[in-house]
Amino acid sequence: MKTLLIKNFTRSKGLMLGLLLLLISGLVSLNIGKQFLEKNTQIIEETAHYQQENINRYVQNVDKEMGLLLYYLRFGLVNQTPNLAGLSIGQRDINPSIISVTIRNLEEQKYTTDLMNPMYQLLGNLDFSFVLLYFFPLIIITFCFNLISEEKEEGTWSLLLTQAQNPQKVLLWKIGIRYFSILLALILLFIIAKFYLSIAFDLPFIAFCLVAILYVTFWFCISWLVVSWQKSSSQNALILLITWVMLTIIIPASVNATVAAIYPVPEAFKTTLDSREAYHSKWDKAKEPTIEKFYQHYPQFRKYKHPQGHDYSWLWYYAAQQMADDESMVSSQQLKEKLQQRERLVQIIGWVVPSINTQLSFSQLSLTDIQNNLSFWKALENFHEQKRLYFYPKIFAEIPVNQENWKQFKLASFHDKVIIHWFSTILPMLLISLLCFWKAMKNLIF
């Protein structure tokens, strides 16, 4: 019986075509991930080169005033991208992996993004996570929707019930063969991805593979539950397709709209506006209050004075730039907190929506999620502050430009750490899958 079921499966052109489409789409997605990683590496290399080139050019042309030179010079910080991001690009296609900043006010510079073709952004990336989340379930549905109904519609169901000692076991073998064929295709793609994308065989990669296997298992359990109701093929297909649409499109879109309504972020615009307004308004006000606020922020610089009777000095200028950041700090902090709250709420919803939980897990493991971007912002703030503290004394003391070793300012890197929350990553899908499988087995007691 087992041999016959395997032969029938392998002889089915439709099922073999489905496996072939899975492999082809998976390979295409891996190539897209490879292109993303190569583009990211190229941008980092070019930025490192042009940063040093620009520093050398400006030092040669603006060699009199340190304050004027630092108005132009930019220093880059890279958010290092793990190769695992080639499987799940996540937020990395809209949040830059590298930001170059001057020592002027940071809030205006922090939200700079790469220029992107809007049509490309509309279509999105066909990365591996997209193929797994959307395409794998469709193939699983086509494999499983008529497991029992085809027997009834072909008139062999009564024969199966009378001749098979355990009809339930026969059905389990039928779905098991399909499950292991899909699993084999998935594992093959992961093996190819490991070498093609040069992914390290570490805990994040193992966790990524485990989440993918659980997601595939979940869809087989859902399909097993639906066919256990013993409805017609058309009814099974309709129920499963509605389930697919709900879990992959309607519910995630509704969650996104709901989260945006509960935690609106007008601060995203207000932060930049407050920063610009705070700086530009300083030109029309007395210089002393701005400088005094600067001294309160940096008491170690109180020894540097604004020249009496002068309307302008580099001390005042960079004090005004600093105040722009200080006065927009409240909006900036509110923006970060609301983004954190959005992330937490979506994670809670993900406990009952496997597609959301899977996407979140992929992004977290690949360091392409919102939390990674927030951590990068924090690292950028520290990086920017270090540059200010280093250059402020040189600007205020009017140190000659040629006394600085400008070759030391290379492209800096931020390395985030993957924190695997095994409990919230594995348990929700495992519980739902087991529940569906248990209920289906109860329905199939003959």
Disulfide bonds with the S-S distance in Angstrom:
none
